[in-house]
Structures are given as C-alpha cells and as structure tokens.
Amino acid sequence: MAAPRRPETKELIRTLHSKRRRRRVTRLALTGSVAVAVLAAVIAGAVLAADRLGGTTQTTASVMAAVSTTVRSTTTSEAPPTTATTQQASTTTQSTPPTTSENAWLSGKVVAVDPGHQSRADYELEPIGPGSSTEKARVSSGTASPTTGTPESEVTLAVGLKLRDALEALGIEVVMTRTTQDVDVPNSERARIANEASADLAVRLHCDGATDESVHGLFTLYPASIKGWTDDIAAESKKAAQIVQDAVIAATGAKDRGTQERSDLTGFNWSDVPDILIEMGFMTNAAEDKLLESDRYQDKIVQGLVDGIVEYLKTKS
Ligand SMILES: [Zn+2]
C-alpha cells in the first residue's frame, strides 16, 4: 500500500535503518581483515554518532563503544509463547484499495492502534481487570532479536505508525496509544484510550519470542468472555480476530498459527470495545526476525491489517 507517510514515520524508519547500518559497520570493523574497511567503519561510525548527537565530536574509542552491538536477552512478553489453536483459515477476499468515493463509509469509523511495549518496561503492578486482585506489570519489556538486539517495541511502533498512515489515507480516524518509544503508558491506560475514543476496533501490535528458535508464524489473540469485563466484546473481538488473521496471512504468506482466546491480558480485560492482539511473528526465529525488521515485510503486514480491518468494519456498517 502506497499510503503517504507522516514525517515522524519516515524519521523512525530512518532511525531503525541507521541502527542496522551501525551494527553492520561494527561487524566489519571487528574482523579487522581489511584496513580500508576499518577506516571506513570508524569514519561512518563517527559521522553517524556525530549526527545522532547533533554534531558533537567524539573520540574513536567512544564512537566504537557507541556502535558496539548489544545483544539483549529475550524477555517475557505480555503474551508469552503459547500454542495457538489453529483454525481453518477461511478465504479472505483481497480487494485493491478502493477509490475515495468508495471509502466514504469509512469516514466515521475509529480504530485504536496500540504498538505494544515501550522503550522501558514499567514493573509497577496494576489489576488485570476492573476490581481484580490479580495484578501484572503495567508494561512488560517484550521480546527482542537475539541477532540484532532490536527490541519488540521498535518493530511494533514502526508497524503502528505505518498502519496509522494507511488507515488515515482511507479516511478512518486513528487513535494511537503511543507514537514514540520514550513513553510510559500502562496496558490498562491503552485500553482506556480506545474506550474513550469509542473505537470500532482496537488493534494491538506485538511480536513474539520463543526458546525454540525454529518456532515462527503469526497468530491473533482475542479476549475470552468474562462476565462483567469482556462478555460484551468477546464475540465481536473473536470475529475481528479471525478476519484480520486471515487477511494478514494472505498478505504476508506467514505460517498461520490461528487465533486464540486469552483471559489474562490487562489490555483486553479493561477494554469496552472490540479488541484484538496480533503477534506478527517470532523475533527469536532468525529468518522471521529479518523480515519483521524489514520495511518491505512491515508494509505487507500493514497491507494485511488494513484489508482485515476494513473487512471487519464492513460487518458493522
Ligand atoms: Zn509483546
């Protein structure tokens, strides 16, 4: 989808790409096999670092320290690896983006987009639902790529901003729970943002991690029906989850891990609007991680999300 992107979306994508460049530069320098490569790496690193710090000159040592790759350990995401109930994927009609006049019916629709996690976890506890004595961390750290060190929160934000731009291009009103990394927005608050906007659908974006690095694929979660919490949104959420799952599988060709209901997710239990959570892939699988961090594959995911969201909104109009 060639939706226009906002400046901050471009900026974020540029930042992500420059990080990858720095990591490549570091690897080159560390081999020390080609003197020219080392020199180029130092210069490139200095330029990048100086650019990042607004032109501040740095020593070679500090530049190299800045570009050294940090491999982050995989941590538990809010939705830990689970065996999704694989359901038979129904055929989803892939439509080309309709013209503006055909999109008129979308102008009153509201979609909440929640890019999972944030730059730093918030381990303060909050109840997993209204009046609950069970508590969980407000925002967990999420997973991360063992090879590039990229945290899940960067991928979810990149996809979230692209999704916002694509939905807005169709005339849909989009409410974001965050648009930068440096925020602290508890999961209950993310649900409240969607509730207050009376969103027709809340879409929460996540990536998964697993100890078994061969595990890959994509699945969608929806809230279990819990009396007083989610019994009013469970059926609609389940319907939306299946439609969006099918559309994103069609757009990406990812392994279909189906849909699954969950009763333990704070973001679901505080929600008063249909709510789904897409686990876009496993960052612990090298091949899928590479895709998840690529602009091109993120665009495919966004295409699938848009197709699925529009398809779901049709069922409500
Ligand atoms: Zn997550």
Residues whose N, C-alpha, C, O or C-beta is under 5 A from the ligand:
A	BS01	ZN	S77 E78 G116 G142 H206 C207
